[in-house]
Each structure stands twice: as C-alpha cells, then as structure tokens.
Amino acid sequence: MPPLTVEILLVAGGLVLLATGGELLVRGASGLAVRMGIRPLVIGLTVVAVGTTTPELGVSLQAAMRGNADIALGNVVGSNICNLLFILGLTAIIHPVQIRLQVLRTDIPILIAATALALGLLLRDGSIGPVEGAFLAAGLVAYMAFSVIMARRAPPEDAETGAHLIEDVTPSRPGRGLLAGSVVIGLGLLFLGSRFLVDGAVALAGRAGVPEAVIGLTLVAIGTSLPEVATAIVGAIRGKTDLVVGNLIGANLYNLLFILGLTGIIRPLSMGGVTWTDLVVMLAATLVVIPLMRSGWVLKRWEGTLMLVGYLAYIAWLARGALGAG
C-alpha cells in the first residue's frame, strides 16, 4: 500500500472515529445527566456544549502533547474562521438566517470579548501557557454560569437553547450502565481518532512540504468542524436557522475558552506558524457578522455568499503562501 494512501486513510479514519466518539460521548453523558434529574436546559448549556467540541479538544491536546503546537493552535483558529464564514455562510445560502435580538445584544459581544481576550493573551509573549489558559478557563466557567442564569430568566421559546440536542434522550432509553459504557467507548474513539488525524495530518504536511500550521488551519480545522456542517445543513433545511447561529457561536466560544484554555494549562502553546494575519482574520470574521446580521435581522443569501467567498479567498491565500514557502 503506497504511503500516501496510508496517510489519507489515517486522516479519513481519524475523522470518522472523532465524529462517532463525539456522538457517543454526548449521548451517553446527556443520558446520564437526565437520569440524575438535571434539567435539559442545563444539560444543553453544559454537558452537550462541552461534548460537541470534544473532537477539536482531542485533536488540539493530542497535537500539543506530541509537540505539534502549530496544528493545535491552528485547529482552534481555523475552526472559528470556518464556523463563521464557511458554515454560517453556507447556512444562509440554503435558507436565510433569522437573527434573534438576544444574539446581537449578548452572544456576539461575548464572543468578541473572548476572541479579544485570547488575542490579548497571545500578544503578551506569543504563547498560551498555564496562566493564560487558566484565565480562559475561568472565562468559560463565567460564561456557562451566565448562560444558565439568563436562560432560566428567558421566555419559554428562548429557553430551548441546547435542549433540542437531547430531546430523544428519555427515561425509556438504555439504562445507566449502557450510557456509561457509551461515554467510555466515546472517549476511547476520540483518543484514537485524534491520534490518527494528527499522525495523518503531520505526515501529509511533511510529504507536501506544507507548514503544519496551514494543515491545522485548513484540513484539520475543516475536518473537526464537519459535525457542525452537518448540523447546520439539517437546521437550514428545517428552517431552524436561529439554533444554527446559537450552536456556531457557542462552538467558537468553547474553542477559545475551553479548548485553548485547557490545552494551554496541560501543555503550553506557542504561535509558531500561526501568524497574526490568521488571528486578525479570526477577529474580523467575528466582527463582520454584526453589520450583516443587523440588515433587517436576517442574514440573506447574498450575504452568506459574500461570507463563503471570503472564506475561500482566505484558504486560497493560505495555499498560495504554503506553495510559495514550499
């Protein structure tokens, strides 16, 4: 079997294992939480929100522990850019996105603040270490507490955030033993999947002469965002675009606060091949959503097309730089 085939299979197999492991973990953990009498709303904002970002967490941790910091940081930055420009843009093309005022007043400003915090910590010395990671993790705890408090005060129609993800987890479903087994198996698949994906990505980068940071910003970031792509497409087809927006903003927040914070605490991350241009693009992608969303409280198809073109232009710029470096 040619080496290139092995590398491609590692990447593809890793993505499949990550998606399967993440699904098992979320379902198992959510089911156990339901059995423990925890409110679905709280489960959606905590257990489900954290669980759906475990593929990105597994890859970033695996890459950082193995000395591939460029892939670890590139995965977070690239995923956030992909979520806002590519996935949200694609959603708007399929179905115009209805924006809730709560998103503009609260969620987007919090995401901008989290993005600015991460960039500010990187600006200090070009790295995220235990101290910086602790700051980000503290921000996550504060955000989760704030979300739960605000959701409890919200009208019933606005209090469903995250709860729809566990609507099929009922007491009639499998018992605690099977759910616990699902969690364990999910964690195992996440470990194997992240290891396969990192191995394959590093090997492909070496073979093609492409910087690992570019692989992290593109192949790995897009790969770990595939679950969000699938969720967004289904949501757009069903007309549940407001939930798609909430999920994407939440995913970006958890990428910055949870994944970047925890990874920095366990293994310090340096910027390496991730440039300030990449970080500025991530911030710009967050900021540009505001004027687009304010146009009649609807993200229109042409605006989604503009976002998608912007993402493709960024990928083309990365590819050009990588080929030039090679």
C-alpha positions in Angstrom: 0.0 0.0 0.0 1.6 3.3 -1.0 2.5 5.6 1.9 0.2 8.4 0.6 -2.8 6.0 0.8 -1.9 5.2 4.4 -1.8 8.9 5.3 -5.1 9.6 3.7 -6.7 6.6 5.4 -5.3 7.9 8.8 -6.9 11.3 8.2 -10.2 9.8 7.0 -10.4 7.2 9.7 -9.5 9.7 12.3 -12.4 12.0 11.3 -14.8 9.1 11.3 -13.7 8.0 14.8 -13.9 11.6 16.1 -17.4 12.0 14.8 -18.6 8.7 16.2 -16.8 9.1 19.5 -18.1 12.6 20.0 -21.7 11.4 19.3 -21.4 8.5 21.7 -19.9 10.8 24.4 -22.6 13.4 24.1 -25.5 10.9 24.0 -24.1 8.9 26.9 -23.3 11.9 29.1 -26.6 13.6 28.3 -28.5 10.4 29.1 -26.7 10.0 32.5 -27.5 13.7 33.3 -31.1 13.1 32.5 -31.2 10.1 34.8 -29.7 12.2 37.6 -32.5 14.7 37.3 -30.6 17.6 35.8 -32.8 19.9 33.8 -32.5 19.5 30.0 -31.7 23.3 29.6 -28.7 23.0 32.0 -27.6 19.8 30.2 -27.7 21.6 26.8 -25.7 24.5 28.0 -23.0 22.4 29.8 -22.8 18.7 29.0 -23.9 18.9 25.4 -22.0 22.2 24.7 -18.7 20.8 26.0 -19.3 17.4 24.5 -19.8 18.7 20.9 -16.4 20.3 21.0 -14.5 17.2 22.1 -13.2 16.4 18.6 -11.4 19.7 18.5 -10.3 19.2 22.1 -8.9 15.7 21.4 -7.0 16.9 18.3 -5.6 20.0 20.0 -4.5 18.1 23.1 -3.0 15.2 21.1 -1.1 17.6 18.8 0.2 19.7 21.7 1.3 16.7 23.7 3.2 15.4 20.7 5.0 18.7 20.0 2.8 19.8 17.1 1.7 23.1 18.6 1.1 24.6 15.2 -1.7 22.1 14.5 -3.1 22.5 18.0 -3.5 26.3 17.7 -4.2 26.2 14.0 -7.1 23.9 14.7 -8.8 26.4 17.1 -8.2 29.4 14.9 -9.1 27.7 11.7 -12.3 26.1 13.2 -13.5 29.5 14.4 -13.0 31.1 11.0 -14.6 28.1 9.3 -17.6 28.2 11.6 -18.4 31.8 11.0 -17.5 32.3 7.3 -18.0 28.9 5.7 -20.7 27.2 7.8 -22.8 30.2 8.6 -22.4 31.5 5.1 -23.5 28.1 3.7 -26.5 28.0 6.0 -27.6 31.5 4.8 -27.3 30.3 1.2 -29.5 27.3 1.9 -32.0 29.3 3.9 -31.9 33.0 5.0 -30.9 33.1 8.7 -33.3 34.7 11.1 -31.4 36.5 13.8 -32.7 36.9 17.4 -32.0 40.2 19.1 -30.5 38.3 22.0 -27.8 37.1 19.7 -26.7 40.6 18.8 -27.1 42.0 22.3 -25.4 39.3 24.3 -23.9 36.3 22.4 -21.9 38.1 19.7 -20.4 40.7 22.2 -19.4 37.8 24.5 -17.7 36.1 21.5 -15.9 39.2 20.5 -14.7 39.7 24.1 -13.5 36.1 24.3 -11.7 36.5 20.9 -10.1 39.7 22.1 -9.1 38.1 25.4 -7.4 35.2 23.5 -5.6 37.6 21.2 -4.5 39.8 24.0 -3.0 36.8 25.9 -1.2 35.8 22.8 0.0 39.3 22.3 1.9 39.2 25.7 4.5 36.7 24.6 3.2 34.8 21.7 2.1 31.8 23.7 -0.7 30.3 25.8 0.7 28.8 29.0 -0.8 27.6 32.2 -1.5 31.2 33.5 -3.2 32.3 30.2 -5.0 29.0 30.0 -6.4 29.5 33.5 -7.7 32.9 32.5 -9.5 31.4 29.5 -10.9 28.5 31.5 -12.2 31.0 34.2 -13.9 32.8 31.3 -15.6 29.6 30.3 -16.9 29.0 33.9 -18.3 32.5 34.0 -19.9 32.1 30.6 -21.6 28.9 31.5 -22.9 30.3 34.7 -24.2 33.4 32.9 -25.8 31.3 30.2 -27.7 29.2 32.7 -28.9 32.2 34.7 -30.0 34.1 31.6 -31.7 31.0 30.1 -33.7 30.5 33.3 -35.0 34.1 33.0 -35.8 33.9 29.3 -39.3 33.2 27.9 -40.0 29.5 27.2 -39.5 29.9 23.5 -35.9 31.3 24.1 -35.1 28.8 26.8 -34.7 25.8 24.4 -31.0 26.5 23.6 -29.2 23.2 23.6 -32.2 21.3 24.9 -33.2 20.2 21.4 -29.9 18.2 21.2 -31.1 15.8 23.9 -34.8 15.7 23.1 -34.5 11.9 22.2 -32.8 11.0 25.5 -35.7 9.9 27.7 -36.1 7.6 30.7 -37.3 4.9 28.3 -33.9 4.8 26.7 -31.0 2.4 27.8 -30.0 2.3 31.5 -27.1 3.9 33.3 -24.7 1.0 32.6 -25.1 1.2 28.9 -24.9 5.0 28.9 -21.7 4.9 31.0 -20.3 2.4 28.5 -21.2 4.8 25.7 -19.2 7.5 27.5 -16.2 5.3 27.9 -16.3 4.0 24.3 -16.8 7.5 23.0 -13.7 8.7 24.9 -11.7 5.8 23.6 -12.7 6.6 20.0 -12.0 10.2 20.5 -8.4 9.4 21.7 -7.8 7.0 18.7 -9.4 9.4 16.2 -7.4 12.4 17.3 -4.2 10.4 17.2 -4.9 9.1 13.7 -5.9 12.5 12.5 -2.8 14.2 13.9 -0.5 11.4 12.6 -2.0 11.7 9.1 -2.0 15.4 9.0 1.6 15.7 10.1 2.6 13.1 7.6 0.7 14.8 4.8 2.3 18.2 5.7 5.8 16.6 5.6 5.1 14.9 2.3 3.7 18.0 0.6 6.2 20.4 2.2 3.3 22.4 3.7 3.7 24.0 7.1 1.9 22.2 9.9 0.1 25.5 10.8 -1.5 25.6 7.4 -2.6 22.0 7.7 -4.1 22.8 11.2 -5.9 25.9 9.8 -7.4 24.1 6.9 -7.6 20.3 6.7 -7.7 19.7 10.5 -10.0 22.7 11.2 -12.5 21.8 8.5 -12.4 18.1 9.4 -13.2 18.7 13.1 -15.9 21.1 12.1 -17.7 18.5 9.9 -20.3 17.8 12.7 -21.2 21.5 12.8 -21.5 21.4 9.0 -24.0 18.5 9.1 -26.0 20.1 11.9 -26.1 23.4 10.1 -27.3 21.9 6.8 -30.1 20.0 8.6 -31.0 23.1 10.6 -31.2 25.2 7.5 -33.3 22.7 5.6 -35.7 22.5 8.5 -35.8 26.3 8.9 -34.2 26.2 12.4 -31.5 28.7 11.5 -31.7 30.5 14.8 -30.5 27.4 16.5 -27.7 27.0 14.0 -26.4 30.5 14.8 -26.5 29.7 18.6 -24.6 26.5 18.0 -21.9 28.1 15.9 -21.4 31.0 18.4 -21.3 28.5 21.2 -18.8 26.3 19.4 -16.5 29.3 18.8 -16.7 30.3 22.5 -15.8 26.8 23.7 -13.0 26.6 21.2 -11.4 29.7 22.6 -12.2 29.3 26.3 -12.4 25.5 26.8 -10.0 24.0 24.2 -7.4 26.7 24.1 -7.5 27.2 27.8 -7.3 23.5 28.8 -4.6 22.8 26.2 -2.6 25.7 27.4 -2.8 24.5 31.0 -1.7 21.0 30.2 0.9 21.9 27.5 1.9 25.5 26.7 1.2 26.5 23.1 3.3 28.9 21.1 2.1 30.7 17.9 4.7 29.1 15.8 3.5 29.1 12.2 0.1 30.6 13.0 0.6 34.2 12.1 -1.0 37.4 13.3 -2.8 37.6 9.9 -4.6 34.4 10.8 -5.6 35.8 14.2 -6.8 39.1 12.6 -8.9 37.1 10.1 -10.5 35.2 13.0 -11.3 38.5 14.8 -12.5 40.1 11.5 -14.8 37.1 10.8 -16.4 37.7 14.2 -16.8 41.4 13.8 -18.1 41.4 10.2 -21.1 39.2 11.2 -22.6 42.2 13.2 -23.3 44.6 10.3 -24.5 41.7 8.2 -26.9 40.4 10.9 -28.3 43.9 11.5 -29.6 44.2 8.0 -33.2 43.5 8.8 -32.3 40.9 11.4 -31.9 38.4 8.6 -28.6 37.1 7.1 -29.6 37.0 3.4 -28.4 34.6 0.7 -26.2 37.2 -0.9 -24.6 38.0 2.4 -24.0 34.3 3.0 -22.4 34.1 -0.5 -20.1 37.0 0.4 -19.0 35.2 3.6 -18.4 32.0 1.7 -16.3 33.8 -0.9 -14.3 35.5 1.9 -13.5 32.1 3.4 -12.5 30.6 0.0 -10.3 33.7 -0.5 -8.6 33.1 2.8 -8.0 29.4 2.0 -6.6 30.4 -1.4 -4.2 32.9 0.3 -3.0 30.2 2.7 -2.5 27.8 -0.2 -0.6 30.3 -2.1 1.7 31.1 0.9 2.2 27.4 1.5 3.2 26.7 -2.1 5.4 29.7 -2.1 7.1 28.5 1.1 7.5 25.0 -0.4 
